[in-house]
Amino acid sequence: MPTLTLLSAVLEQIVQWKYGTTGTVGLLLLTVGTKARRPALSSAGAVILAFLVTGPAVSS
């Protein structure tokens, strides 16, 4: 279990570093939506992350 916590913290820091606050909010919505079994929250988080990841490719 400590390994999962450490991995989660590292992933959050990588998202924060690369995508900023918006990426962290997207990851938070995705995580909370999945754990709470709320498809609307997890979908919103996934859409935010998808826009951040594909944004540079689409605008080029």
C-alpha atoms as a printed R data frame, in Angstrom:
   type eleno elety resid chain resno       x      y       z
1  ATOM     1    CA   MET     A     1   0.000  0.000   0.000
2  ATOM     2    CA   PRO     A     2   2.787  2.543   0.687
3  ATOM     3    CA   THR     A     3   4.047  1.917  -2.851
4  ATOM     4    CA   LEU     A     4   0.661  2.879  -4.305
5  ATOM     5    CA   THR     A     5   0.627  6.066  -2.226
6  ATOM     6    CA   LEU     A     6   4.119  6.971  -3.364
7  ATOM     7    CA   LEU     A     7   3.254  6.259  -6.996
8  ATOM     8    CA   SER     A     8   0.162  8.426  -6.711
9  ATOM     9    CA   ALA     A     9   2.165 11.311  -5.243
10 ATOM    10    CA   VAL     A    10   4.795 11.047  -7.985
11 ATOM    11    CA   LEU     A    11   2.124 10.984 -10.700
12 ATOM    12    CA   GLU     A    12   0.451 14.047  -9.201
13 ATOM    13    CA   GLN     A    13   3.751 15.941  -9.145
14 ATOM    14    CA   ILE     A    14   4.479 15.043 -12.767
15 ATOM    15    CA   VAL     A    15   1.034 16.220 -13.865
16 ATOM    16    CA   GLN     A    16   1.432 19.418 -11.825
17 ATOM    17    CA   TRP     A    17   4.841 20.103 -13.342
18 ATOM    18    CA   LYS     A    18   3.833 19.419 -16.938
19 ATOM    19    CA   TYR     A    19   0.216 20.642 -17.083
20 ATOM    20    CA   GLY     A    20  -0.080 23.013 -14.120
21 ATOM    21    CA   THR     A    21  -3.073 23.533 -11.911
22 ATOM    22    CA   THR     A    22  -5.551 22.548 -14.606
23 ATOM    23    CA   GLY     A    23  -3.904 19.146 -14.923
24 ATOM    24    CA   THR     A    24  -4.068 18.637 -11.183
25 ATOM    25    CA   VAL     A    25  -7.766 19.521 -11.144
26 ATOM    26    CA   GLY     A    26  -8.401 17.086 -14.006
27 ATOM    27    CA   LEU     A    27  -6.513 14.320 -12.217
28 ATOM    28    CA   LEU     A    28  -8.374 15.078  -8.987
29 ATOM    29    CA   LEU     A    29 -11.765 14.931 -10.723
30 ATOM    30    CA   LEU     A    30 -10.834 11.682 -12.429
31 ATOM    31    CA   THR     A    31  -9.653 10.100  -9.176
32 ATOM    32    CA   VAL     A    32 -12.557 11.277  -7.025
33 ATOM    33    CA   GLY     A    33 -15.092 10.343  -9.696
34 ATOM    34    CA   THR     A    34 -13.666  6.850  -9.993
35 ATOM    35    CA   LYS     A    35 -13.528  6.232  -6.248
36 ATOM    36    CA   ALA     A    36 -16.999  7.697  -5.627
37 ATOM    37    CA   ARG     A    37 -18.415  5.898  -8.687
38 ATOM    38    CA   ARG     A    38 -19.608  9.166 -10.191
39 ATOM    39    CA   PRO     A    39 -19.298  8.925 -13.977
40 ATOM    40    CA   ALA     A    40 -19.869 12.650 -14.481
41 ATOM    41    CA   LEU     A    41 -16.866 13.588 -12.339
42 ATOM    42    CA   SER     A    42 -14.558 11.002 -13.823
43 ATOM    43    CA   SER     A    43 -15.636 11.941 -17.343
44 ATOM    44    CA   ALA     A    44 -15.022 15.630 -16.680
45 ATOM    45    CA   GLY     A    45 -11.553 14.852 -15.353
46 ATOM    46    CA   ALA     A    46 -10.782 12.631 -18.334
47 ATOM    47    CA   VAL     A    47 -11.922 15.317 -20.774
48 ATOM    48    CA   ILE     A    48  -9.786 17.960 -19.069
49 ATOM    49    CA   LEU     A    49  -6.717 15.718 -19.193
50 ATOM    50    CA   ALA     A    50  -7.424 14.776 -22.815
51 ATOM    51    CA   PHE     A    51  -7.635 18.442 -23.823
52 ATOM    52    CA   LEU     A    52  -4.378 19.210 -22.057
53 ATOM    53    CA   VAL     A    53  -2.548 16.279 -23.640
54 ATOM    54    CA   THR     A    54  -3.872 16.748 -27.180
55 ATOM    55    CA   GLY     A    55  -4.026 20.559 -27.143
56 ATOM    56    CA   PRO     A    56  -0.513 21.134 -28.539
57 ATOM    57    CA   ALA     A    57  -0.996 18.509 -31.257
58 ATOM    58    CA   VAL     A    58  -4.314 19.971 -32.390
59 ATOM    59    CA   SER     A    59  -3.121 23.575 -32.567
60 ATOM    60    CA   SER     A    60  -0.015 22.731 -34.618
